[in-house]
C-alpha cells in the first residue's frame, strides 16, 4: 500500500475530522438534540467518510491501474482518470 503511505498524513487528517464528527453526533444524542440536527451531523459525517473512501480509491486507481513509466500508456491513463472522475462524482 505504497500509495497510502505517500498520502498518509492527508488520510490521517481526514480520519481525525471524521472522529470529531462522530464524537459530535454522540454528544448530540446524549444531549437529546432534536432529530433534524442529529441527522444533519450524521449526513455530514457520511459525506466525510465518502470523501475518504474516494481518496483511497483514486490513489489506488492511479498507482495500480496505470503504469506511470510506460511511454505509450495514454489510453489507459485517460481511462483511469475518467474512472477517478466518476468515482469522485459518485462518492462526493
LUMPABA-301808 format. One record per residue: residue number from 1; z, x, y of N, C-alpha, C in turn; residue in one letter. Coordinates in steps of 0.02 Angstrom, whole numbers, plus 50000, padded with zeros to 5 digits. Each point is the difference from the previous one (the first is absolute). Layout:
<sites>
SITE/num/n.zz/n.xx/n.yy/ca.zz/ca.xx/ca.yy/c.zz/c.xx/c.yy/residu
SITE/NUM/Z/X/Y/Z/X/Y/Z/X/Y/a
...
</sites>
This chain:
<sites>
SITE/num/n.zz/n.xx/n.yy/ca.zz/ca.xx/ca.yy/c.zz/c.xx/c.yy/residu
SITE/1/50000/50042/49941/50000/49958/50059/50000/50044/50062/x
SITE/2/49954/50046/50004/49996/50045/50057/49987/49964/50065/x
SITE/3/49961/49948/49998/49986/49963/50061/50063/49968/50028/x
SITE/4/50046/49979/49957/50063/49972/50023/50042/50054/50032/x
SITE/5/50000/50060/49971/50040/50055/50027/49977/50017/50071/x
SITE/6/49935/50000/50012/49974/50016/50067/50020/49948/50052/x
SITE/7/50006/49939/49979/50017/49945/50046/50073/49978/49991/x
SITE/8/50039/50043/49970/50068/49982/49980/50042/49975/50059/x
SITE/9/50001/50037/50055/50043/49980/50056/49979/49932/50029/x
SITE/10/49934/49990/50006/49976/49936/50026/50021/49943/49954/x
SITE/11/49993/50010/49934/50020/49948/49953/50075/49989/50000/x
SITE/12/50039/50054/50005/50072/49992/50003/50022/49962/50063/x
SITE/13/49967/50013/50056/50015/49963/50061/49986/49926/49992/x
SITE/14/49945/49983/49968/49984/49930/49986/50054/49968/49957/x
SITE/15/50022/50037/49949/50051/49974/49955/50067/49990/50036/x
SITE/16/50017/50045/50045/50062/49993/50039/49997/49938/50044/x
SITE/17/49942/49987/50030/49993/49939/50040/50006/49938/49956/x
SITE/18/49971/50004/49940/50006/49944/49953/50073/49988/49981/x
SITE/19/50036/50053/49987/50071/49993/49983/50037/49966/50057/x
SITE/20/49986/50019/50061/50032/49969/50058/49982/49926/50004/x
SITE/21/49938/49983/49986/49980/49930/50003/50035/49959/49945/x
SITE/22/50005/50028/49941/50034/49965/49946/50074/49990/50016/x
SITE/23/50030/50052/50028/50071/49994/50019/50009/49946/50054/x
SITE/24/49952/49995/50045/50003/49947/50052/49995/49931/49968/x
SITE/25/49958/49992/49950/49995/49936/49965/50066/49985/49966/x
SITE/26/50030/50050/49968/50064/49990/49966/50053/49978/50051/x
SITE/27/50003/50033/50057/50049/49980/50051/49988/49929/50025/x
SITE/28/49937/49982/50007/49983/49933/50024/50022/49947/49949/x
SITE/29/49990/50013/49937/50021/49953/49948/50076/49995/49999/x
SITE/30/50034/50058/50004/50073/49999/50001/50027/49962/50059/x
SITE/31/49964/50001/50056/50023/49967/50061/49976/49928/50005/x
SITE/32/49970/49975/49946/49974/49931/50000/49951/49987/50057/x
SITE/33/49958/50049/50013/49948/49993/50051/49951/49946/49979/x
SITE/34/49971/49966/50048/49955/49945/49984/49940/50025/49959/x
SITE/35/49976/49956/49958/49948/50017/49950/49938/50030/50033/x
SITE/36/49978/49972/50055/49939/50023/50032/50006/50073/50020/x
SITE/37/50057/50021/50025/50009/50070/50020/50002/50046/49939/x
SITE/38/50033/49977/49947/50002/50040/49938/49930/50008/49972/x
SITE/39/49962/49946/49999/49931/50004/49975/49957/50045/50043/x
SITE/40/50011/49999/50066/49962/50043/50045/50015/50074/49984/x
SITE/41/50063/50016/49989/50019/50068/49982/49971/50020/49932/x
SITE/42/50002/49954/49952/49974/50014/49933/49924/50011/50003/x
SITE/43/49966/49962/50041/49928/50008/50007/49983/50068/50031/x
SITE/44/50038/50020/50050/49990/50066/50030/50011/50055/49948/x
SITE/45/50050/49991/49959/50016/50049/49947/49943/50003/49950/x
SITE/46/49974/49944/49981/49944/49998/49953/49939/50036/50030/x
SITE/47/49988/49989/50064/49945/50035/50034/50009/50075/49999/x
SITE/48/50061/50022/50011/50014/50072/49999/49990/50028/49930/x
SITE/49/50021/49964/49949/49990/50023/49932/49925/50002/49983/x
SITE/50/49964/49949/50022/49927/50000/49989/49968/50061/50034/x
SITE/51/50024/50017/50059/49974/50059/50035/50014/50064/49961/x
SITE/52/50059/50005/49971/50018/50058/49959/49954/50004/49939/x
SITE/53/49991/49944/49967/49956/49998/49941/49929/50020/50019/x
SITE/54/49976/49973/50055/49932/50016/50022/49992/50075/50013/x
SITE/55/50050/50030/50031/49998/50072/50015/49995/50041/49936/x
SITE/56/50041/49983/49951/49999/50037/49936/49933/49990/49965/x
SITE/57/49974/49939/49999/49935/49987/49968/49944/50037/50035/x
SITE/58/50001/49999/50067/49947/50035/50038/50001/50074/49985/x
SITE/59/50059/50030/50000/50005/50071/49984/49976/50014/49929/x
SITE/60/50017/49956/49954/49979/50008/49930/49923/49998/49995/x
SITE/61/49970/49952/50033/49927/49994/49998/49968/50063/50027/x
SITE/62/50023/50022/50058/49970/50059/50032/50010/50063/49959/x
SITE/63/50058/50007/49968/50014/50062/49964/49977/50001/49927/x
SITE/64/49992/49941/49970/49984/50000/49928/49932/49970/49984/x
SITE/65/49970/49965/50046/49935/49970/49986/49943/50038/50033/x
SITE/66/50016/50041/50049/49948/50036/50036/50017/50075/49997/x
SITE/67/49951/50039/49982/50008/50073/49999/49979/50027/50068/x
SITE/68/50048/50020/50041/49982/50022/50068/49958/50064/50001/x
SITE/69/49999/50037/49945/49962/50063/49997/49929/49990/49975/x
SITE/70/49985/49940/49976/49932/49987/49975/49953/49992/50059/x
SITE/71/49947/50042/50004/49956/49998/50058/49957/49937/50006/x
SITE/72/49981/49970/49944/49955/49943/50003/50035/49936/49974/x
SITE/73/50062/49991/50017/50039/49944/49977/50007/49946/50054/x
SITE/74/49951/49996/50046/50005/49954/50057/50002/49928/49979/x
SITE/75/49961/49981/49949/49999/49930/49977/50068/49980/49973/x
SITE/76/50029/50043/49960/50066/49986/49972/50053/49999/50055/x
SITE/77/49996/50047/50046/50048/50003/50055/49995/49936/50043/x
SITE/78/49940/49978/50014/49991/49939/50039/50027/49939/49962/x
SITE/79/49988/49997/49935/50026/49945/49960/50076/50001/50000/x
SITE/80/50030/50059/49996/50073/50005/50002/50027/49977/50067/x
SITE/81/49968/50019/50054/50023/49979/50067/49993/49924/50009/x
SITE/82/49947/49971/49971/49992/49927/50002/50056/49966/49961/x
SITE/83/50018/50028/49942/50055/49973/49960/50066/50007/50038/x
SITE/84/50011/50056/50033/50060/50009/50040/50004/49946/50054/x
SITE/85/49945/49987/50033/49999/49949/50053/50016/49931/49971/x
SITE/86/49974/49985/49942/50013/49935/49968/50073/49994/49982/x
SITE/87/50028/50052/49969/50071/50000/49981/50044/49992/50061/x
SITE/88/49983/50039/50052/50039/49996/50062/49998/49930/50030/x
SITE/89/49941/49971/50002/49993/49932/50028/50038/49949/49959/x
SITE/90/50001/50008/49935/50034/49952/49957/50076/50006/50005/x
SITE/91/50026/50060/50004/50071/50011/49997/50035/50001/50069/x
SITE/92/49962/50009/50052/50034/50004/50065/49975/49948/50049/x
</sites>
